[in-house]
Amino acid sequence: MSFTGPSMASGAGIARRAFEFGQTYVVKPKGKHQATIVWLHGLGDNGSSWSSLLETLPLPNIKWICPTAPQRPITLFGGFPSTAWFDVNDLSENAIDDDEGLDASAAYVASLLATEPPHIKLGVGGFSMGAATSLYSATCFTRGKYENGNSYPANLSAAVGLSGWLPCAKTLDSKLEGVEGAASRAASLPILLCHGKGDDVVPYKFGEKSSQKLRSCGFQDVTFKSYTALGHYTIPEEMDVVCAWLTSKLGLEGKS
């Protein structure tokens, strides 16, 4: 499926980037379907690897949707293409946010959730760059719109970010200010962030500061879990926390 990002400037003749998303992998619920979560992989990965892991979790009430990001040139890699939800020019606090790429991926995630039955609770989650995209989706839900001004359609009930960061963090508070309903949506949306202190790809301080920023912007249900020896990967102990947190926050029955 192709999604087009917003124009970078107004006026005739300005081309917009079209993003071709890859294969989507779906893990069907083994029990009563109560929630659907779109889970996003990290840079250079695909939806298959995470769907294989998520299928093993003791969460029979969740349907997992694991899409694959588009192939795109990555500035950080000198323009070398990789599967990525948005462009990255630097892994630092001064990195330039790719609003166009973030909007296109957040819109694609919302489109995957759009066909779910109305009684099903919806969530987003991911690892590394996928975590960043999930948190961006959470801020779009809270604002009620994407950065390009289009309305955000999905009603999110949970967001999870493993070994990631919060894009557009510096301007989030000003973007939420004065937006009708934003304060109540921020206060009620549960968010789980997990990060390893041994992460040598996305520094631990990115996750820690992201959780602090979310709280300062009115997100009152933010859980931050740190792992002393964890690098840029996941471990069973972390996934156990994710399972318990989702079961609690989504009110899952836990029955087959």
N, C-alpha and C positions, 0 to 999 in steps of 0.2 A: 504494500500500500504506500502511496506517495502522499506526503504532507508538505505543503508549501509554507515557508517561513514568511513573515511580514517584510514588506519593502524596507530597506535601510534608509530610504529618503523618499520624499514626495516628488511627483512630477512624472511625466511620460518617459518611457524608455528605460526605467529602472528595473532591472531583472531581479526576480526573487528566487532564492534557492529552493529547489525541490528535494526533499529527502526521501530516499527509497529505503523503507524499513525491511529487515530480513524476516526469516521464518519465526513464527510464534509457536511456542510449545505450551500445551495446556495439561495441567494435572487436575483431573476431575476429583471431586470430593468422594471419599469412600463411605461417608455416611450422609446424614441430613445436611443439605446445602444451606449454610447460614451466612457465609461471607465469601467475597471474591477479592483477591489481592493480586495486583499487577506487581511482579517482582523484576527488577532491572539489574542486569549484569554490569560488570566493570569494564573498563577500557580494554579493547582487544578481545573480549570474550564473546559468548553468544548465549541465547536463552536455554540451550540444551543442558549445559553444565549445571545450572542452578535448578532446572526442573527436576533433574535426577536426584539432587539433594533434597529438595522440598518434598518430593514424593515419599521420602522415608520418614518424614516428621509425623509425630502422633497428633495430627490435627485433621481428623476425618471430616470436619464440617467446613473446611476451606477449599475453595477452588482457586488454584494458582494459574495465573497467566504470565508466561515468561517470553516476552518478545525479544527480538534481536535488533540491535541498533543499526543504523545505516553505516556503510563504509564512507568515510570522509577524510579529507586531508587534515592532519593534526599539526598545528603550528609548533607544539612542543617537540614533535618528531621531525621538524624541518620540512613539513608538508607531506610526510609519508602517510599513506592512508591506513586507517584502522577502524574497526567497529567502535563507534562512539556516539553518545547521546547528544553531545555538543562539542565544539572546538575548545581546546585547552592551550593557552599560550604559555602558562607557567603554573607550577604548583607552589604558589606563595599567596600571602594575604593581599598582595598588590596585583594579582592576576586580573585580566580584563574578562568580565563575564560575557559569554556569547549569548546575548538575549534572544537572538533569532533562533539559534539551535535549541536553546532551552524551551522556548515557546513551542516549537514544532514537536519536540519530544513530549512535553507535558500535554499537548493537544492529542497526540497519538495515544498516550496512556489513557486520557479521558475517553477517547473513542472506543478503546477496548473495554471500558467499564460501562459504556452507554447502553449496551444491549442486555445487561443483567436485570433480573426481575426486581421490581420496586421494593420488595421486602428484604432483599439481600443487602447486608452491610458491605461497604466498599472500602478498600484500603490500598495503599501504595507502599512499596518497600524496595530496598536494593542495597547493593554493595559498591563501595568506592564511588565512582562516577554515577553509578546507578542510584546510590544513596543520595547523592547531590541532586539528581533529577527528581527523586521522590520528595525530598524536602522542598525543592522548588515548586513541585506540584501542590504541596501542602500550603505554601504561601500564596499560590494562585487561588486555591480554594478559599483561603481566608480573605483575600482581597476581593474575591468574586470575579476576577478577570486576570487575563494574561498581561504580560508587559506591553503587548501591542494594543491592548484595550478591548479585545474580544472577551465576551463573557466566559467564565469557567463553568462548565455544565455539571460536573460530578459532585456528589455529596459525600465527602470522605468521612470515614469514622476512625481511621487510624493511619499512622505513617511510621515507617521503620527505616533507620539508616545505619548501616554497618560500615565502619571504617571510611566515613565520608566527610562531607562538609556542606555548609549552607551557602549556596550561591546568592549573590546580590545582598549579602548581609549588611553592608554599610548603609544601604538606602532603605532597608526594610521598614524601619520604624516610621520614616516619613511617608512611605507608600501606604501604610496601614492607617495613618492618622486621618481622621475625619471620614473614613469609609463606613457607610451604614452597614451594620451587622458584623463588621470585621472583629470587633472586640469580643463579641460573644462566640464567634466561630473559633477565634484563637484560644479563648479560655476553655472551650469544651473539646478541642481536638487532641486526642492522646498521641504523643510522639515518643518513640523509643530510639535512643542513640547509643551505640556501642562502639568502643574504640580501644585498640591495644596500645599500650605505652611503648611497645617495641616496633611500631609501624614505621618503616623507613621509606614508604611511598607517600602516604598522606599523613603528615605528622599528627601525633596525638593531640597537640594543642588546637588543631583545626576542629576536631570533634568537640573538645572541651569548650572552646570559644563559641562554637555553633550553638551548643545547648544554652550557654549563658546569654547569647544574643536572642534566642527564641524566648527565653523567660523574660528578658527585659522588654520584649515587644508585646508582652501580654499572653504568651502561650503558657498557661498555668499547669498543664498536665504533661510536663516533659520529664522523662526518665533518662538519666545518663549513667551507663555502666562502663567501667574501665577494667581492663585486663592487663596485669603487670607484664607478663611475658609474651603477649600476643603480638604478632607481626601483622603484615597486610594479607590476612587470610581469616577464615573462620574456624572455630573449634566447637566440639559438641557442647561444651559448657555454655558457650554463647548462644547456640541455637536452642538450648534448653530454656534460657531466659526469654528468648523470642517466643517460644511456644507458650510458656506460662503467661507472658505479658499479653499476647494476642487472645488467649483463652479468657483472661480476666477482662480486658478492655472491650472485647467484642461480645462478651457474654455467651461464649460457645458452650454447647452442651457436652462436648467431648465424647459423644456416643457415635457408634458405628451406624 
